[in-house]
Amino acid sequence: MAVPNVRQQVEAKLSQLSDEEVAAVLRYIEAMQTTELPADYDEANDPSIGFLSGPTDLARRSKQILRDEITARSGWTQKKD
C-alpha cells in the first residue's frame, strides 16, 4: 500500500472535521499566509503563541552569547561593546 502524500493526508483529516473546526483551520492558514495581523486578532486563540519558549531578548543578546562562547573556547577576552 502506497503512503499518501502530505496533501492527501491533510485532505483526509479535513474531511473528518466539523464545519467549525474547518473554519478554525482556514483562519490559521490565512494567518500563516499574511504578514499583517487581522483586525480581529485575538492572542488567546493564536495556536502559535507558546509554541516557542525562551528569553524574549534572545535576538538582542545573540552577539554577547556568541562572544561568550568564543571566549570560553579560545581562552581570550575582548573589549565588550
C-alpha positions in Angstrom: 0.0 0.0 0.0 1.4 3.4 -1.0 1.8 6.1 1.7 -0.3 9.1 0.7 1.5 12.4 0.3 1.1 15.2 2.8 -1.7 17.0 0.9 -3.7 13.8 0.7 -3.2 13.2 4.4 -4.4 16.8 5.2 -7.5 16.4 2.9 -8.4 13.1 4.7 -8.1 14.8 8.1 -10.1 17.8 6.9 -13.0 15.6 5.8 -13.2 14.3 9.4 -13.6 17.8 11.0 -16.8 19.7 11.8 -17.5 22.9 9.9 -16.5 24.9 12.9 -13.1 23.1 13.1 -12.6 23.6 9.4 -13.3 27.3 9.8 -10.6 27.5 12.6 -8.1 25.7 10.3 -8.9 28.1 7.5 -8.3 31.1 9.8 -5.0 29.6 10.8 -4.0 29.0 7.1 -4.9 32.6 6.3 -2.8 33.9 9.2 0.2 31.9 8.0 0.0 33.4 4.6 -0.1 37.0 5.6 2.5 39.3 7.1 -0.1 41.5 8.9 -2.4 40.7 11.8 -6.1 40.8 11.1 -8.2 43.5 12.7 -10.0 40.8 14.9 -6.7 39.2 16.0 -7.0 37.5 19.4 -3.8 36.4 21.0 -5.8 33.9 23.2 -6.8 32.0 20.1 -3.5 32.0 18.3 -2.1 28.5 18.3 1.5 29.7 17.6 1.6 31.6 21.0 3.6 29.5 23.3 4.9 27.3 20.5 8.4 28.5 21.2 9.8 29.3 24.6 12.9 31.1 25.7 14.1 34.6 26.6 12.4 37.3 24.7 15.6 39.3 24.2 17.5 36.4 22.6 17.9 38.2 19.3 19.4 41.3 21.0 21.6 39.1 23.2 22.9 36.9 20.3 26.1 38.9 19.8 27.0 38.6 23.5 26.1 35.0 23.6 28.4 34.2 20.6 31.2 36.3 22.1 30.9 34.4 25.4 31.1 31.1 23.5 34.1 32.1 21.5 35.8 33.5 24.6 35.1 30.3 26.6 36.5 28.1 23.9 39.6 30.1 23.0 40.5 31.4 26.4 40.9 35.0 25.4 38.9 38.1 26.2 37.8 41.1 24.1 36.6 44.5 25.0 32.8 44.4 25.3 30.6 46.9 23.4 
